[in-house]
Amino acid sequence: VQLVESGGGVVQAGGSLRLSCAASGTIFSVAIMGWYRQSLGEQRELVATITSRGNTNYANSVKGRFTISRDNAKNTIYLQMDSLKPEDTAVYYCNRYTASPATLSYWGQGTQVTVSS
């Protein structure tokens, strides 16, 4: 099992970032992949999901600003984040989709996104 997130950084409010997640084939073969985030002192929350066919779903807080995509040939998923807000500041992780992320036993190192006001 391998999940490697990248692309985070520091950006001003209103700016954009594109995150990438390279996943091992065993996880990527799962039908639905997702991006999660965890702010300091908060629980990990689901941000967006994508099925193997490209159907997407988003948390209300990011709808219209974030876009999830996947490249099945590269075992990689992406998160394009536009119109970033300070409340988007968090460590972002990818993993297979679950309604209860606390039940997942393996996570990558995540990538830090910091949005300054």
N, CA, C and O atoms as a printed pandas DataFrame, in Angstrom:
     atom_number atom_name residue_name chain_id  residue_number  x_coord  y_coord  z_coord
0              1         N          VAL        A               1    0.853   -1.194    0.000
1              2        CA          VAL        A               1    0.000    0.000    0.000
2              3         C          VAL        A               1    0.886    1.239    0.000
3              4         O          VAL        A               1    1.756    1.393    0.857
4              5         N          GLN        A               2    0.660    2.105   -0.952
5              6        CA          GLN        A               2    1.468    3.317   -1.036
6              7         C          GLN        A               2    0.607    4.478   -1.524
7              8         O          GLN        A               2   -0.084    4.382   -2.538
8              9         N          LEU        A               3    0.666    5.562   -0.784
9             10        CA          LEU        A               3   -0.025    6.788   -1.157
10            11         C          LEU        A               3    0.960    7.927   -0.982
11            12         O          LEU        A               3    1.494    8.126    0.110
12            13         N          VAL        A               4    1.204    8.676   -2.048
13            14        CA          VAL        A               4    2.161    9.767   -1.991
14            15         C          VAL        A               4    1.491   11.029   -2.504
15            16         O          VAL        A               4    1.227   11.171   -3.698
16            17         N          GLU        A               5    1.221   11.943   -1.578
17            18        CA          GLU        A               5    0.583   13.212   -1.930
18            19         C          GLU        A               5    1.643   14.291   -2.148
19            20         O          GLU        A               5    2.692   14.280   -1.504
20            21         N          SER        A               6    1.360   15.224   -3.061
21            22        CA          SER        A               6    2.280   16.321   -3.326
22            23         C          SER        A               6    1.515   17.506   -3.886
23            24         O          SER        A               6    0.344   17.393   -4.249
24            25         N          GLY        A               7    2.201   18.655   -3.952
25            26        CA          GLY        A               7    1.612   19.829   -4.578
26            27         C          GLY        A               7    1.138   20.907   -3.628
27            28         O          GLY        A               7    0.696   21.967   -4.071
28            29         N          GLY        A               8    1.220   20.662   -2.332
29            30        CA          GLY        A               8    0.791   21.669   -1.383
30            31         C          GLY        A               8    1.742   22.847   -1.326
31            32         O          GLY        A               8    2.795   22.837   -1.963
32            33         N          GLY        A               9    1.370   23.861   -0.563
33            34        CA          GLY        A               9    2.216   25.027   -0.417
34            35         C          GLY        A               9    1.483   26.148    0.281
35            36         O          GLY        A               9    0.414   25.950    0.858
36            37         N          VAL        A              10    2.069   27.323    0.222
37            38        CA          VAL        A              10    1.478   28.520    0.818
38            39         C          VAL        A              10    0.970   29.410   -0.302
39            40         O          VAL        A              10    1.698   29.691   -1.253
40            41         N          VAL        A              11   -0.266   29.851   -0.195
41            42        CA          VAL        A              11   -0.870   30.663   -1.248
42            43         C          VAL        A              11   -1.770   31.710   -0.592
43            44         O          VAL        A              11   -2.304   31.488    0.494
44            45         N          GLN        A              12   -1.929   32.829   -1.249
45            46        CA          GLN        A              12   -2.827   33.868   -0.736
46            47         C          GLN        A              12   -4.277   33.508   -1.043
47            48         O          GLN        A              12   -4.561   32.761   -1.980
48            49         N          ALA        A              13   -5.170   34.039   -0.254
49            50        CA          ALA        A              13   -6.593   33.829   -0.491
50            51         C          ALA        A              13   -6.944   34.240   -1.920
51            52         O          ALA        A              13   -6.500   35.276   -2.416
52            53         N          GLY        A              14   -7.747   33.403   -2.564
53            54        CA          GLY        A              14   -8.099   33.640   -3.955
54            55         C          GLY        A              14   -7.206   32.915   -4.941
55            56         O          GLY        A              14   -7.512   32.848   -6.132
56            57         N          GLY        A              15   -6.107   32.376   -4.454
57            58        CA          GLY        A              15   -5.167   31.689   -5.320
58            59         C          GLY        A              15   -5.561   30.252   -5.605
59            60         O          GLY        A              15   -6.634   29.793   -5.213
60            61         N          SER        A              16   -4.660   29.541   -6.304
61            62        CA          SER        A              16   -4.934   28.169   -6.731
62            63         C          SER        A              16   -3.755   27.259   -6.430
63            64         O          SER        A              16   -2.607   27.699   -6.370
64            65         N          LEU        A              17   -4.059   25.992   -6.243
65            66        CA          LEU        A              17   -3.052   24.940   -6.118
66            67         C          LEU        A              17   -3.606   23.679   -6.772
67            68         O          LEU        A              17   -4.819   23.488   -6.867
68            69         N          ARG        A              18   -2.695   22.827   -7.219
69            70        CA          ARG        A              18   -3.088   21.529   -7.767
70            71         C          ARG        A              18   -2.351   20.440   -7.019
71            72         O          ARG        A              18   -1.122   20.374   -7.046
72            73         N          LEU        A              19   -3.097   19.598   -6.359
73            74        CA          LEU        A              19   -2.523   18.492   -5.614
74            75         C          LEU        A              19   -2.520   17.227   -6.461
75            76         O          LEU        A              19   -3.390   17.027   -7.308
76            77         N          SER        A              20   -1.525   16.376   -6.216
77            78        CA          SER        A              20   -1.437   15.079   -6.881
78            79         C          SER        A              20   -1.306   13.989   -5.843
79            80         O          SER        A              20   -0.778   14.211   -4.753
80            81         N          CYS        A              21   -1.792   12.807   -6.188
81            82        CA          CYS        A              21   -1.661   11.643   -5.313
82            83         C          CYS        A              21   -1.361   10.427   -6.162
83            84         O          CYS        A              21   -2.187    9.999   -6.968
84            85         N          ALA        A              22   -0.173    9.873   -5.977
85            86        CA          ALA        A              22    0.197    8.634   -6.653
86            87         C          ALA        A              22   -0.134    7.482   -5.725
87            88         O          ALA        A              22    0.355    7.424   -4.597
88            89         N          ALA        A              23   -0.962    6.567   -6.198
89            90        CA          ALA        A              23   -1.432    5.466   -5.362
90            91         C          ALA        A              23   -0.987    4.130   -5.924
91            92         O          ALA        A              23   -0.882    3.962   -7.139
92            93         N          SER        A              24   -0.727    3.183   -5.038
93            94        CA          SER        A              24   -0.382    1.842   -5.486
94            95         C          SER        A              24   -1.591    1.211   -6.167
95            96         O          SER        A              24   -2.736    1.576   -5.903
96            97         N          GLY        A              25   -1.312    0.268   -7.036
97            98        CA          GLY        A              25   -2.384   -0.322   -7.822
98            99         C          GLY        A              25   -3.454   -0.994   -7.002
99           100         O          GLY        A              25   -4.624   -1.012   -7.386
100          101         N          THR        A              26   -3.047   -1.563   -5.843
101          102        CA          THR        A              26   -4.029   -2.282   -5.035
102          103         C          THR        A              26   -5.112   -1.347   -4.511
103          104         O          THR        A              26   -6.277   -1.727   -4.395
104          105         N          ILE        A              27   -4.703   -0.098   -4.193
105          106        CA          ILE        A              27   -5.706    0.862   -3.740
106          107         C          ILE        A              27   -6.424    1.473   -4.930
107          108         O          ILE        A              27   -7.641    1.655   -4.900
108          109         N          PHE        A              28   -5.690    1.782   -5.955
109          110        CA          PHE        A              28   -6.270    2.491   -7.086
110          111         C          PHE        A              28   -7.291    1.646   -7.812
111          112         O          PHE        A              28   -8.166    2.178   -8.495
112          113         N          SER        A              29   -7.190    0.331   -7.673
113          114        CA          SER        A              29   -8.164   -0.521   -8.336
114          115         C          SER        A              29   -9.535   -0.435   -7.659
115          116         O          SER        A              29  -10.546   -0.878   -8.204
116          117         N          VAL        A              30   -9.538    0.144   -6.467
117          118        CA          VAL        A              30  -10.809    0.350   -5.774
118          119         C          VAL        A              30  -11.645    1.336   -6.582
119          120         O          VAL        A              30  -11.101    2.258   -7.190
120          121         N          ALA        A              31  -12.929    1.154   -6.591
121          122        CA          ALA        A              31  -13.791    1.936   -7.472
122          123         C          ALA        A              31  -13.773    3.429   -7.181
123          124         O          ALA        A              31  -13.724    4.238   -8.108
124          125         N          ILE        A              32  -13.812    3.807   -5.903
125          126        CA          ILE        A              32  -13.947    5.202   -5.556
126          127         C          ILE        A              32  -12.742    5.671   -4.746
127          128         O          ILE        A              32  -12.388    5.076   -3.729
128          129         N          MET        A              33  -12.120    6.752   -5.219
129          130        CA          MET        A              33  -11.013    7.370   -4.498
130          131         C          MET        A              33  -11.457    8.731   -3.986
131          132         O          MET        A              33  -12.385    9.339   -4.520
132          133         N          GLY        A              34  -10.788    9.194   -2.954
133          134        CA          GLY        A              34  -11.188   10.468   -2.381
134          135         C          GLY        A              34  -10.026   11.301   -1.883
135          136         O          GLY        A              34   -8.938   10.789   -1.620
136          137         N          TRP        A              35  -10.277   12.593   -1.758
137          138        CA          TRP        A              35   -9.368   13.514   -1.083
138          139         C          TRP        A              35  -10.005   13.874    0.265
139          140         O          TRP        A              35  -11.203   14.141    0.358
140          141         N          TYR        A              36   -9.178   13.871    1.284
141          142        CA          TYR        A              36   -9.595   14.251    2.623
142          143         C          TYR        A              36   -8.698   15.395    3.100
143          144         O          TYR        A              36   -7.642   15.651    2.523
144          145         N          ARG        A              37   -9.130   16.070    4.152
145          146        CA          ARG        A              37   -8.271   17.076    4.752
146          147         C          ARG        A              37   -8.477   17.097    6.261
147          148         O          ARG        A              37   -9.533   16.735    6.780
148          149         N          GLN        A              38   -7.424   17.537    6.939
149          150        CA          GLN        A              38   -7.487   17.622    8.396
150          151         C          GLN        A              38   -6.835   18.912    8.844
151          152         O          GLN        A              38   -5.643   19.132    8.625
152          153         N          SER        A              39   -7.623   19.757    9.469
153          154        CA          SER        A              39   -7.116   21.004   10.036
154          155         C          SER        A              39   -6.648   20.735   11.461
155          156         O          SER        A              39   -7.037   19.745   12.080
156          157         N          LEU        A              40   -5.817   21.622   11.965
157          158        CA          LEU        A              40   -5.264   21.464   13.303
158          159         C          LEU        A              40   -6.394   21.383   14.323
159          160         O          LEU        A              40   -7.243   22.272   14.395
160          161         N          GLY        A              41   -6.395   20.313   15.106
161          162        CA          GLY        A              41   -7.397   20.147   16.151
162          163         C          GLY        A              41   -8.738   19.642   15.673
163          164         O          GLY        A              41   -9.664   19.498   16.470
164          165         N          GLU        A              42   -8.858   19.372   14.387
165          166        CA          GLU        A              42  -10.124   18.904   13.835
166          167         C          GLU        A              42  -10.016   17.458   13.357
167          168         O          GLU        A              42   -8.922   16.923   13.181
168          169         N          GLN        A              43  -11.172   16.843   13.154
169          170        CA          GLN        A              43  -11.182   15.501   12.597
170          171         C          GLN        A              43  -10.963   15.555   11.089
171          172         O          GLN        A              43  -11.234   16.566   10.440
172          173         N          ARG        A              44  -10.474   14.458   10.553
173          174        CA          ARG        A              44  -10.284   14.364    9.114
174          175         C          ARG        A              44  -11.647   14.359    8.431
175          176         O          ARG        A              44  -12.564   13.661    8.865
176          177         N          GLU        A              45  -11.774   15.138    7.363
177          178        CA          GLU        A              45  -13.048   15.226    6.665
178          179         C          GLU        A              45  -12.876   14.931    5.182
179          180         O          GLU        A              45  -11.819   15.170    4.598
180          181         N          LEU        A              46  -13.930   14.413    4.595
181          182        CA          LEU        A              46  -13.924   14.108    3.171
182          183         C          LEU        A              46  -14.175   15.376    2.375
183          184         O          LEU        A              46  -15.082   16.148    2.686
184          185         N          VAL        A              47  -13.365   15.584    1.348
185          186        CA          VAL        A              47  -13.470   16.790    0.518
186          187         C          VAL        A              47  -14.120   16.485   -0.821
187          188         O          VAL        A              47  -15.009   17.210   -1.268
188          189         N          ALA        A              48  -13.671   15.407   -1.463
189          190        CA          ALA        A              48  -14.171   15.084   -2.805
190          191         C          ALA        A              48  -13.925   13.615   -3.093
191          192         O          ALA        A              48  -13.000   13.007   -2.554
192          193         N          THR        A              49  -14.767   13.052   -3.952
193          194        CA          THR        A              49  -14.594   11.667   -4.378
194          195         C          THR        A              49  -14.724   11.557   -5.886
195          196         O          THR        A              49  -15.319   12.412   -6.543
196          197         N          ILE        A              50  -14.155   10.486   -6.419
197          198        CA          ILE        A              50  -14.264   10.228   -7.855
198          199         C          ILE        A              50  -14.320    8.728   -8.077
199          200         O          ILE        A              50  -13.538    7.978   -7.492
200          201         N          THR        A              51  -15.243    8.291   -8.921
201          202        CA          THR        A              51  -15.344    6.875   -9.248
202          203         C          THR        A              51  -14.390    6.533  -10.388
203          204         O          THR        A              51  -13.786    7.418  -10.995
204          205         N          SER        A              52  -14.264    5.244  -10.668
205          206        CA          SER        A              52  -13.388    4.814  -11.757
206          207         C          SER        A              52  -13.884    5.328  -13.103
207          208         O          SER        A              52  -13.111    5.421  -14.057
208          209         N          ARG        A              53  -15.151    5.657  -13.182
209          210        CA          ARG        A              53  -15.704    6.185  -14.428
210          211         C          ARG        A              53  -15.658    7.700  -14.499
211          212         O          ARG        A              53  -16.041    8.298  -15.505
212          213         N          GLY        A              54  -15.181    8.322  -13.410
213          214        CA          GLY        A              54  -15.039    9.770  -13.430
214          215         C          GLY        A              54  -16.189   10.548  -12.832
215          216         O          GLY        A              54  -16.220   11.775  -12.925
216          217         N          ASN        A              55  -17.133    9.860  -12.220
217          218        CA          ASN        A              55  -18.216   10.557  -11.537
218          219         C          ASN        A              55  -17.692   11.162  -10.245
219          220         O          ASN        A              55  -16.978   10.503   -9.490
220          221         N          THR        A              56  -18.045   12.413   -9.992
221          222        CA          THR        A              56  -17.474   13.141   -8.864
222          223         C          THR        A              56  -18.525   13.610   -7.873
223          224         O          THR        A              56  -19.704   13.748   -8.196
224          225         N          ASN        A              57  -18.060   13.849   -6.662
225          226        CA          ASN        A              57  -18.913   14.401   -5.621
226          227         C          ASN        A              57  -18.051   15.269   -4.715
227          228         O          ASN        A              57  -16.869   14.986   -4.519
228          229         N          TYR        A              58  -18.645   16.328   -4.162
229          230        CA          TYR        A              58  -17.874   17.295   -3.384
230          231         C          TYR        A              58  -18.580   17.665   -2.094
231          232         O          TYR        A              58  -19.808   17.660   -2.014
232          233         N          ALA        A              59  -17.786   17.986   -1.091
233          234        CA          ALA        A              59  -18.339   18.577    0.121
234          235         C          ALA        A              59  -18.894   19.957   -0.224
235          236         O          ALA        A              59  -18.379   20.638   -1.110
236          237         N          ASN        A              60  -19.938   20.358    0.475
237          238        CA          ASN        A              60  -20.556   21.650    0.176
238          239         C          ASN        A              60  -19.566   22.807    0.314
239          240         O          ASN        A              60  -19.664   23.802   -0.404
240          241         N          SER        A              61  -18.628   22.674    1.223
241          242        CA          SER        A              61  -17.689   23.759    1.493
242          243         C          SER        A              61  -16.721   24.022    0.336
243          244         O          SER        A              61  -16.119   25.094    0.273
244          245         N          VAL        A              62  -16.566   23.064   -0.574
245          246        CA          VAL        A              62  -15.613   23.236   -1.680
246          247         C          VAL        A              62  -16.284   23.187   -3.043
247          248         O          VAL        A              62  -15.633   23.393   -4.067
248          249         N          LYS        A              63  -17.575   22.916   -3.058
249          250        CA          LYS        A              63  -18.282   22.769   -4.328
250          251         C          LYS        A              63  -18.164   24.056   -5.145
251          252         O          LYS        A              63  -18.370   25.153   -4.626
252          253         N          GLY        A              64  -17.834   23.909   -6.419
253          254        CA          GLY        A              64  -17.681   25.060   -7.295
254          255         C          GLY        A              64  -16.292   25.662   -7.292
255          256         O          GLY        A              64  -15.975   26.507   -8.130
256          257         N          ARG        A              65  -15.450   25.229   -6.345
257          258        CA          ARG        A              65  -14.079   25.763   -6.259
258          259         C          ARG        A              65  -13.026   24.687   -6.494
259          260         O          ARG        A              65  -11.959   24.975   -7.037
260          261         N          PHE        A              66  -13.310   23.463   -6.094
261          262        CA          PHE        A              66  -12.359   22.358   -6.235
262          263         C          PHE        A              66  -12.842   21.412   -7.346
263          264         O          PHE        A              66  -14.041   21.262   -7.581
264          265         N          THR        A              67  -11.869   20.781   -8.019
265          266        CA          THR        A              67  -12.170   19.791   -9.045
266          267         C          THR        A              67  -11.272   18.583   -8.859
267          268         O          THR        A              67  -10.047   18.702   -8.868
268          269         N          ILE        A              68  -11.887   17.417   -8.691
269          270        CA          ILE        A              68  -11.137   16.174   -8.560
270          271         C          ILE        A              68  -11.099   15.473   -9.913
271          272         O          ILE        A              68  -12.075   15.497  -10.664
272          273         N          SER        A              69   -9.966   14.850  -10.216
273          274        CA          SER        A              69   -9.839   14.094  -11.462
274          275         C          SER        A              69   -8.902   12.918  -11.219
275          276         O          SER        A              69   -8.226   12.859  -10.192
276          277         N          ARG        A              70   -8.862   11.982  -12.165
277          278        CA          ARG        A              70   -7.974   10.840  -12.018
278          279         C          ARG        A              70   -7.435   10.420  -13.368
279          280         O          ARG        A              70   -8.085   10.575  -14.402
280          281         N          ASP        A              71   -6.223    9.883  -13.328
281          282        CA          ASP        A              71   -5.580    9.305  -14.507
282          283         C          ASP        A              71   -5.350    7.837  -14.184
283          284         O          ASP        A              71   -4.395    7.496  -13.486
284          285         N          ASN        A              72   -6.209    6.977  -14.681
285          286        CA          ASN        A              72   -6.133    5.559  -14.333
286          287         C          ASN        A              72   -4.846    4.911  -14.852
287          288         O          ASN        A              72   -4.332    3.974  -14.241
288          289         N          ALA        A              73   -4.336    5.401  -15.959
289          290        CA          ALA        A              73   -3.104    4.836  -16.519
290          291         C          ALA        A              73   -1.896    5.118  -15.625
291          292         O          ALA        A              73   -0.922    4.365  -15.621
292          293         N          LYS        A              74   -1.976    6.218  -14.865
293          294        CA          LYS        A              74   -0.863    6.602  -14.001
294          295         C          LYS        A              74   -1.140    6.308  -12.524
295          296         O          LYS        A              74   -0.318    6.622  -11.663
296          297         N          ASN        A              75   -2.284    5.712  -12.234
297          298        CA          ASN        A              75   -2.668    5.456  -10.837
298          299         C          ASN        A              75   -2.569    6.730  -10.005
299          300         O          ASN        A              75   -2.051    6.710   -8.888
300          301         N          THR        A              76   -3.055    7.811  -10.539
301          302        CA          THR        A              76   -2.913    9.117   -9.897
302          303         C          THR        A              76   -4.256    9.846   -9.871
303          304         O          THR        A              76   -5.019    9.811  -10.837
304          305         N          ILE        A              77   -4.525   10.501   -8.750
305          306        CA          ILE        A              77   -5.670   11.398   -8.699
306          307         C          ILE        A              77   -5.182   12.810   -8.394
307          308         O          ILE        A              77   -4.106   13.004   -7.827
308          309         N          TYR        A              78   -5.982   13.776   -8.774
309          310        CA          TYR        A              78   -5.606   15.184   -8.653
310          311         C          TYR        A              78   -6.720   15.954   -7.948
311          312         O          TYR        A              78   -7.879   15.538   -7.931
312          313         N          LEU        A              79   -6.336   17.075   -7.374
313          314        CA          LEU        A              79   -7.317   17.987   -6.815
314          315         C          LEU        A              79   -6.918   19.407   -7.223
315          316         O          LEU        A              79   -5.949   19.960   -6.703
316          317         N          GLN        A              80   -7.662   19.983   -8.142
317          318        CA          GLN        A              80   -7.446   21.368   -8.534
318          319         C          GLN        A              80   -8.244   22.243   -7.586
319          320         O          GLN        A              80   -9.463   22.109   -7.484
320          321         N          MET        A              81   -7.558   23.135   -6.896
321          322        CA          MET        A              81   -8.194   23.985   -5.892
322          323         C          MET        A              81   -8.084   25.436   -6.330
323          324         O          MET        A              81   -6.985   25.981   -6.425
324          325         N          ASP        A              82   -9.207   26.051   -6.594
325          326        CA          ASP        A              82   -9.265   27.454   -7.012
326          327         C          ASP        A              82  -10.017   28.272   -5.967
327          328         O          ASP        A              82  -10.711   27.728   -5.109
328          329         N          SER        A              83   -9.863   29.581   -6.059
329          330        CA          SER        A              83  -10.536   30.494   -5.128
330          331         C          SER        A              83  -10.345   30.054   -3.676
331          332         O          SER        A              83  -11.295   29.991   -2.896
332          333         N          LEU        A              84   -9.121   29.759   -3.347
333          334        CA          LEU        A              84   -8.819   29.234   -2.017
334          335         C          LEU        A              84   -9.129   30.249   -0.925
335          336         O          LEU        A              84   -8.977   31.457   -1.107
336          337         N          LYS        A              85   -9.570   29.724    0.217
337          338        CA          LYS        A              85   -9.926   30.538    1.374
338          339         C          LYS        A              85   -9.053   30.120    2.564
339          340         O          LYS        A              85   -8.551   28.997    2.599
340          341         N          PRO        A              86   -8.872   31.009    3.525
341          342        CA          PRO        A              86   -8.072   30.632    4.706
342          343         C          PRO        A              86   -8.604   29.370    5.399
343          344         O          PRO        A              86   -7.827   28.604    5.969
344          345         N          GLU        A              87   -9.906   29.154    5.354
345          346        CA          GLU        A              87  -10.461   27.963    6.004
346          347         C          GLU        A              87  -10.151   26.669    5.248
347          348         O          GLU        A              87  -10.467   25.584    5.738
348          349         N          ASP        A              88   -9.544   26.764    4.073
349          350        CA          ASP        A              88   -9.084   25.576    3.360
350          351         C          ASP        A              88   -7.730   25.096    3.881
351          352         O          ASP        A              88   -7.253   24.034    3.481
352          353         N          THR        A              89   -7.116   25.865    4.762
353          354        CA          THR        A              89   -5.828   25.477    5.318
354          355         C          THR        A              89   -5.946   24.156    6.066
355          356         O          THR        A              89   -6.763   24.017    6.976
356          357         N          ALA        A              90   -5.124   23.189    5.675
357          358        CA          ALA        A              90   -5.190   21.837    6.247
358          359         C          ALA        A              90   -4.103   20.988    5.624
359          360         O          ALA        A              90   -3.440   21.396    4.671
360          361         N          VAL        A              91   -3.932   19.792    6.183
361          362        CA          VAL        A              91   -3.129   18.767    5.518
362          363         C          VAL        A              91   -4.099   17.946    4.677
363          364         O          VAL        A              91   -5.133   17.498    5.171
364          365         N          TYR        A              92   -3.765   17.755    3.420
365          366        CA          TYR        A              92   -4.631   17.050    2.482
366          367         C          TYR        A              92   -4.075   15.653    2.218
367          368         O          TYR        A              92   -2.877   15.468    2.008
368          369         N          TYR        A              93   -4.980   14.679    2.235
369          370        CA          TYR        A              93   -4.628   13.278    2.033
370          371         C          TYR        A              93   -5.533   12.671    0.968
371          372         O          TYR        A              93   -6.657   13.124    0.753
372          373         N          CYS        A              94   -5.020   11.637    0.308
373          374        CA          CYS        A              94   -5.883   10.849   -0.570
374          375         C          CYS        A              94   -5.971    9.434   -0.010
375          376         O          CYS        A              94   -5.090    8.978    0.719
376          377         N          ASN        A              95   -7.052    8.757   -0.366
377          378        CA          ASN        A              95   -7.245    7.380    0.056
378          379         C          ASN        A              95   -8.494    6.862   -0.634
379          380         O          ASN        A              95   -9.189    7.608   -1.323
380          381         N          ARG        A              96   -8.769    5.604   -0.449
381          382        CA          ARG        A              96  -10.027    5.095   -0.977
382          383         C          ARG        A              96  -11.165    5.748   -0.213
383          384         O          ARG        A              96  -10.989    6.203    0.917
384          385         N          TYR        A              97  -12.337    5.789   -0.842
385          386        CA          TYR        A              97  -13.468    6.432   -0.192
386          387         C          TYR        A              97  -14.030    5.576    0.928
387          388         O          TYR        A              97  -14.160    4.360    0.790
388          389         N          THR        A              98  -14.360    6.215    2.027
389          390        CA          THR        A              98  -15.139    5.606    3.092
390          391         C          THR        A              98  -15.900    6.713    3.813
391          392         O          THR        A              98  -15.439    7.852    3.894
392          393         N          ALA        A              99  -17.051    6.365    4.327
393          394        CA          ALA        A              99  -17.830    7.347    5.092
394          395         C          ALA        A              99  -17.220    7.569    6.473
395          396         O          ALA        A              99  -17.548    8.536    7.161
396          397         N          SER        A             100  -16.319    6.653    6.873
397          398        CA          SER        A             100  -15.692    6.748    8.194
398          399         C          SER        A             100  -14.184    6.683    8.033
399          400         O          SER        A             100  -13.597    5.612    8.185
400          401         N          PRO        A             101  -13.535    7.817    7.723
401          402        CA          PRO        A             101  -12.077    7.789    7.487
402          403         C          PRO        A             101  -11.269    7.312    8.682
403          404         O          PRO        A             101  -10.133    6.866    8.519
404          405         N          ALA        A             102  -11.830    7.396    9.871
405          406        CA          ALA        A             102  -11.100    6.924   11.047
406          407         C          ALA        A             102  -10.871    5.420   11.011
407          408         O          ALA        A             102  -10.019    4.902   11.734
408          409         N          THR        A             103  -11.618    4.725   10.182
409          410        CA          THR        A             103  -11.475    3.262   10.097
410          411         C          THR        A             103  -10.366    2.825    9.156
411          412         O          THR        A             103   -9.993    1.652    9.148
412          413         N          LEU        A             104   -9.828    3.753    8.358
413          414        CA          LEU        A             104   -8.756    3.396    7.432
414          415         C          LEU        A             104   -7.441    3.272    8.196
415          416         O          LEU        A             104   -7.088    4.145    8.989
416          417         N          SER        A             105   -6.724    2.181    7.949
417          418        CA          SER        A             105   -5.524    1.898    8.735
418          419         C          SER        A             105   -4.263    2.483    8.132
419          420         O          SER        A             105   -3.249    2.594    8.820
420          421         N          TYR        A             106   -4.303    2.863    6.855
421          422        CA          TYR        A             106   -3.096    3.380    6.232
422          423         C          TYR        A             106   -3.371    4.729    5.589
423          424         O          TYR        A             106   -4.366    4.918    4.890
424          425         N          TRP        A             107   -2.458    5.662    5.846
425          426        CA          TRP        A             107   -2.498    6.975    5.222
426          427         C          TRP        A             107   -1.095    7.363    4.762
427          428         O          TRP        A             107   -0.099    6.946    5.353
428          429         N          GLY        A             108   -1.033    8.155    3.717
429          430        CA          GLY        A             108    0.241    8.713    3.298
430          431         C          GLY        A             108    0.644    9.863    4.213
431          432         O          GLY        A             108    0.007   10.100    5.239
432          433         N          GLN        A             109    1.698   10.573    3.839
433          434        CA          GLN        A             109    2.204   11.652    4.691
434          435         C          GLN        A             109    1.377   12.926    4.548
435          436         O          GLN        A             109    1.478   13.829    5.378
436          437         N          GLY        A             110    0.565   13.003    3.504
437          438        CA          GLY        A             110   -0.240   14.193    3.278
438          439         C          GLY        A             110    0.585   15.336    2.711
439          440         O          GLY        A             110    1.812   15.258    2.644
440          441         N          THR        A             111   -0.094   16.389    2.307
441          442        CA          THR        A             111    0.574   17.578    1.806
442          443         C          THR        A             111   -0.102   18.803    2.422
443          444         O          THR        A             111   -1.326   18.928    2.402
444          445         N          GLN        A             112    0.719   19.704    2.969
445          446        CA          GLN        A             112    0.197   20.861    3.697
446          447         C          GLN        A             112   -0.220   21.959    2.732
447          448         O          GLN        A             112    0.535   22.340    1.838
448          449         N          VAL        A             113   -1.427   22.456    2.927
449          450        CA          VAL        A             113   -1.923   23.610    2.190
450          451         C          VAL        A             113   -2.194   24.718    3.198
451          452         O          VAL        A             113   -2.945   24.534    4.156
452          453         N          THR        A             114   -1.578   25.862    2.971
453          454        CA          THR        A             114   -1.766   27.005    3.855
454          455         C          THR        A             114   -2.238   28.188    3.017
455          456         O          THR        A             114   -1.576   28.590    2.060
456          457         N          VAL        A             115   -3.387   28.738    3.387
457          458        CA          VAL        A             115   -3.953   29.870    2.662
458          459         C          VAL        A             115   -3.939   31.085    3.585
459          460         O          VAL        A             115   -4.573   31.089    4.640
460          461         N          SER        A             116   -3.210   32.103    3.172
461          462        CA          SER        A             116   -3.103   33.303    3.992
462          463         C          SER        A             116   -4.148   34.327    3.566
463          464         O          SER        A             116   -4.528   34.406    2.398
464          465         N          SER        A             117   -4.598   35.100    4.531
465          466        CA          SER        A             117   -5.637   36.107    4.231
466          467         C          SER        A             117   -5.025   37.427    3.824
467          468         O          SER        A             117   -5.750   38.381    3.538
